[in-house]
Amino acid sequence: MNTGKIKLSVLDQSPIRKGASAEQAILETVQLAKYTEQLGYTRFWISEHHNTGALAGSTPEVLLAYLGSQTSTIRIGSGGVMMPNHSTLKVAENFRMLEALFPGRVDLGMGRAPGTDRLTASILNPSNQFSQQEFINQLYDLLNYFHDRGEPGTPQSKIRAIPQIKTIPEMWLLSSSGESGLFAAHFGMGMAFAHFINPIGGPQAIDAYRQRFKPSEDRAEPAAAVAIFVYCSEDEEKIRRHQALMDYRFNQFEQGKGIVPVGYEDIKDKTYNTQELERIRHNRKRVLTGTPVEMKQKLSQLAEEYQVDEIIAATITEDFEERLESYRLLADEFLPHAFNSPI
């Protein structure tokens, strides 16, 4: 529920900028985590994507181990682990290990989508049926592994997720349609709505989650957040260029052309047909851009519409310094104890 004070968090996909390498993208993610911790952001989530030339983040559980060692206060987590790609036991063990290393700071955000195309997903997990029931079963099993229990006669009654520790990571379900929000309500988990994927129906989905929430042994009250693409700058021309690049990226992805690193000079003369322009108008709802004053108003309005007090910002820029600056400018508007050192 929106209480008036908005918390800011980060969703980072380790984007590969034009002219940069995947190694640079990962190092930039690390730098961004350290920087946003200083700025006072609440949590830093990283994503899982496969078979794409534009995003380097494929194994959040591996990268989180390093991010935890480079930070000390910000929560770190997955946004998310794509459960159909993985063994549930292995997910439980990965995140128990992270929780053992960084107790009280680890979030396990989970999604139903594969984070890739169907062919790649079939290679990641040849037994993947992409079924709703399979995902629900994974959630039941995950809770059994985290709490060292299981119905008599089931494998979960005989198998323990290692290491055996006293605490568990905070669990969130990621949703872009609202359905996983209902699962989050049933299991007593947090819910993050992916407005950056689907800008329609989010407030209603979160309201349904709250109405149906069942307190669990891990969470007594519902917790909801909204994730959205953002870009903040004091330069109107940079804002215009950023929007043009996002328009192009969405268009390429929707036409099945994949996402490749591009710069503004590559697309500045791009023209779109009527159908593409209609999609651009829709996809612009997935992004909020503006000056600091404009972004404070826009993000406050978004939080009010969703009735949440936490916004998870995802920012992809042509220049890494612009990415850092965008997060700093947002912190200056929303976080009273932001660390105001030069980038």
N, C-alpha and C positions, 0 to 999 in steps of 0.2 A: 504494500500500500504506500502511496506517495505521501510522505510526512512533511514535505516541504524542502528537506535537505536531500540533494541528489548525490549519490555515490557514483563515481566513475570507475570503470574497469576496462580492460583491453582484451580484444580478440585479435591475435596476430597469426597470419597465415604464412609467414616467411616468404613474402612475395619477392620474386627475382626481377630486379629492375633491368631495363635494357642496358646492355654493356657490362652488367655485373654477373657474377657467378653464383652458383648455388651455395658455395662456401661463404661468400659475402652475405648472402641472404640470411643464413643461419647466424652468422656473427652479428648482423644487424638486429635480429630478434633478441639475442642476448643483451646487446647494448640497450635496446628499447625496454626490456624488462627491468634492467638496473635503473634506467632513467625514470620510468613511470613509477617505480617504487619510491624514488626520491620525491617525485611530484605528489605523492599521496594517493595514488590509485589503489583500489581495493583488491582486485585480483588480476592476474595475467594468465589468460587462456591461450593455448595454441591448438592448431587444427590438424586434422589428418586428411591428406589428399594424396592420390596416387595417379601415376601416368599423366602428369601434366608438366609442361615446360615452364610454367610461370610461377608455380608455388613449390617451395622446397620442403615444406613441413609434411612429412609422411609418417613419422613415428613419434607422436607426442610423449609417450612413456619414456623414450630414451632422452629426448631433449629436456624434459622436465627434470631429470636427475641432475643435469648440468645447471639449468636455470636455478634450481633450488640452492645449489652450492654458491651461486653468484649473487644471491639475494638473501634477505634475512627477515623481512616483515610482510611483504606483499604475498597474498595467497597465489599459488601456482596451480594450474590445472589444465585439463583437456577440454577443448571446445569444438569437437569432442573426439572421444574414442568411438569409432564406428563399429558397434558391437557385432554386426553380421560378418565382419571380416575376421573375428577373433574367437579363440577358445575362451569361454567365460572364466575357467580356472586360471588361465594365464593372465587375464585382465585383473582378476582378484589378487594374484601374486605380485604383478607389476605395481599395483597401487598400494598394496600393503607394504611393499619395499619402500616406495616413495614416502608413505606415511611414517614408516620407521625412521627414515632419514630426516624428514622435515615435519615432525608431529604438529598437528593443528593448523597446517598451512596448505594441505593438498585437497583439490577438488577433482572429483571424477565426473566430468560431463560426458554424457553418452548420447549417441544418435542412432537412428535406424537406417539411415542412408549409407551406402557403401563409400561415399566420398570419391567416387570415380565412375567410370563407365561399367556397364554390366560385364563385358568381357574381362576386364581387369579384376573385377570383383569375383568372378568365377575362378580366377587363378589364385587370388588371395585365399579364398575359402571354397574349394570345389563342392562342398556339401551345402553351400548357402542356398536356401530356398526363398529368400526374400519375403518370408511370411511373418505376419503379425504375431501369430502364436509362438513362433520360434523366438522372437524378440522378448515376448512376455516371459517365456520359460527361462531365458537368459537372466532376466531381472530377478526372478525367483531364486535361481541358482546363485547369482552373485550375492544376494543377501544371506543365503545360507552359508556361503564360503566366508563372508566377512564376519558372521556371527557364530561360526563353528557349529553349525547344526544341520540337520537334514532329516527328512522323513525316513523312518526305519525301512531298510531294504533298498534305499536309493543310494547311488554313488556318493551323494553329498553327505550321507551319514557316516561314510568311511574315509573320506578324503578331507584333508585340512589344507587350506591355503597357507603357504609359507612365505614370509616369517610369521610366527604367531605373536601378535602384538595386541595391546589393550585398546587401541583407538583405531578408528576407521576413517577413510577420507570422506569428505562431504560429497554427497551424491546429487547430481542434477541430470535432468533429461532435457535434451534440446529438441525443439519442435518448430516446424515451419507450417504446420497445418492445424495444430491443436490436438491431434490424436494422442501424441506422446505426452501432452499435458495431462490428459486423463489418466494415463499410466502413472505419471508422476504423482498425481493426486491419490491414486489407489495405493501406491507404495510409500507414500509419505516422503517424497523426494522434492528437491527444488526444481523449478521450471524456468528455462530461458527461451524466450520466443525469438526466432530468427527473422526479424523484420528485414534484414539485409538480403534474405532469400525470397520471402513472401510478404509484401507490405499490406496484405488484405487479411482482415479477421483476427489480428493479433490481440487487441484489447478484449474481444469476446472470448478468445481462447484462454487468456489468463484469468478472466472472470470465472469461466467454467472450471478451471483448475482450482481456484480458491473455494468455490462453492462445494466442490466434491472432495476437497482435501481431507484425508484421514491421517490423524497424527500417528507417527511411527516411533519406534524406540530410538530412531536417529534424528528425527525432526518433529518438534511439537507444533510448530506453526508453519503455514505455507511461506515460501520464499520465491519471489518472481523477479525476473530481470528481462530487459529487451536489448537485443543486439542489432546494431545498425551500422552501415557504412557512414563515416563522417569525414569531413575535411574542414579545417578552420585555418584561415589566413587573414592577415591584415591587407593583403594585396588582391584587389578585385580581379586583376588579370590572371593571377595564379588560380583563383577560384574558378574562373571561366575555363581555363585550360584543363583543370582537374575534372570538371564535369564533362568536358568533351571526351577525355580519355575514358572515363567510366561509361559513357554512352557507347563508345566503340567496343569496349571489353564485353559489355552485356550483349551487344548485338552479335559479336563473333561467337560467343558461347552459345547463344540461343540458336544460331544457325549451324551448330555442330562443327565449327571450325577450330574449336579449342581456344585456349587462352595462351597467347605468346607474349613475351615482353615487348612492349611498344613505347615509343615516346610521342610527345605531342607533334613533333615535326613529321612523323610518319602518317598522322591521321588528320592533320589540320584542314586538308582540302577534301576530306571524305564527304560524300553526299549520300542521302538516304532516300529510299522510296517511301511511299505513303504508309505501307505496312510497317516498315522499320521505324518510321517516325512515331507511329502509334505505340510500338513497343518501347521506344525511348521514353515517351511520356509516362508509360506505366512504370518502367524501371527507375525513373528518377524518384519515385516514391520510396525506393530502397536506400536512398542516399540523402544525407543532410549536409549542405555546404553553406559557408558564409563567413562573415567576419566574426570576431569574438562576441560582440554585442548581439549580432543576429543569431549566432549559435546558442547563446545562453537562452534566448527566447524560444528558439526552435526545439532545443532539447528539453527545456522545461515543459513545453507544450506536449512533447512526446511522452514524457513521464506522467503528465496529468492524464493524457488519453489512455495510457496503459495502467494507470494507478500503480506505478512502481516507483521505488526510490533508488533504483540502480540501472544505469545505462552502460552497456558493454560496447565500446567503440572499436570498429575495425577500420583501419586507414591504410590505403595503398596509394603511394605517391611516386612520381617520376624521379624525385630526388629524396634521398634518405634524410637530409637535413630538414626538408619540408615536413616529413613524417614526424620527426621529433618536435618540430615547432608547433605542429597542429595539436599534438597532445599537451604541449606546454601551455598553449593559449587556452585550451579547454580547462586545464587545471587552474589557471589564473582566474577563470570565471566561476568555477564551482568548488574548488578545494582551497579552503582558507589557509592551510598550512603548506601550500605548494612550495617546493624548493626552487627558488628563482635564480638559479645560476645560468650563465650563458650555455648554449648548447655545445 
